[in-house]
Amino acid sequence: MGIYEIIILSVALALDAMLVSFSYGLIVKSKKLLNALNLSVSFGFFQFIMPVIGWHLTGFIYDYIKIYSKWIVFGVFMWLGLKFLKEGYSNENKDIQEKCISFSCIICLALATSIDAFGAGVSIRFTNTEIMLPSVIIGIITFLLSCFGFFSAGIFCKLPPKYISTAGAVLLIYLAVKSL
């Protein structure tokens, strides 16, 4: 597998993480840099480690996970999308960030967006390519695109919070449906 193929694969794998980061960039109002880094580092790390795991466990776990992977991704994104909708239209004055940027939420998102990377690791193994260079490139590109997604959402942050939550929810629900 050549460097160009690895870069194309990396961008394709990073798009889901970028869209999720964009969704969070729409709703997070405080500690933007810290939250952007938390999301981007988590997404980048999981996108780095999952191909390594897939590469090493080829043929063992993948057959069991691939059956459920679409449903796992669907469930996580749908749950988060519906949560965004509920919070956007609730009359509570709580900060949405407190509910959506928790450590457990970020880990669930990072895992959900990196299941495809696990499969990519399996595919990389079948091309007789060593895994470290592709995994590092995948992780770095995911980190960069996640940061870009988060901060590009700042353009839209002047909209009313209800619309912003709805937009984030729609993106997450789209990713859920797309996973099926």
C-alpha positions, 0 to 999 in steps of 0.5 A: 500500500503506497503513501497516496493510498494511505492518505486517501484512506486516512481522510476517508476514515477521518470524515466521521470524526470531523463531522462529529467534531463540527457538531460539537463545535456548534454547541460548545461555548466555553473552553473551546480550545480544551474541548477541541483538543480533547475531542481531536486527541481522542479521535486521533488516538482511537483512529491510530490504535484501532487499525493496529488492533485490527491488523494484529487480530485479523481473522479472530475478532473481526468476524464477530465484531463486523456483524454488530459494528454498524448497529453499535455505530448507529446506536451511539450516533442516534442516541447522541443525536436525539440527546442533542435534540432534547437538550436543544429544545428543553427549557433547562438553562444548563450548559449543553457542554456539561452534558455532552463533553464528558469523558465517557461521551468522548470515549464512546464517540471516539470508539464509534468513529473508529470502528471502520479503522479497525476494519481498515487495519484488517485490510492493511494486513491483507496488503502485506503492509506494515501497520505503524506508518499507516496508523500514524498517518491515520491518527494525525489526519484524524486529529487535524480534520477533527480540529478543523471541523470543531473550529470551522463550526465557529462560523455558525455559532451566532445562530440561536442555540435551538437551531445549532443543537438541531443542526448537530443532532441532524449531523449525528443522526445522519451518521447513524443512518449512514452507518447502516 
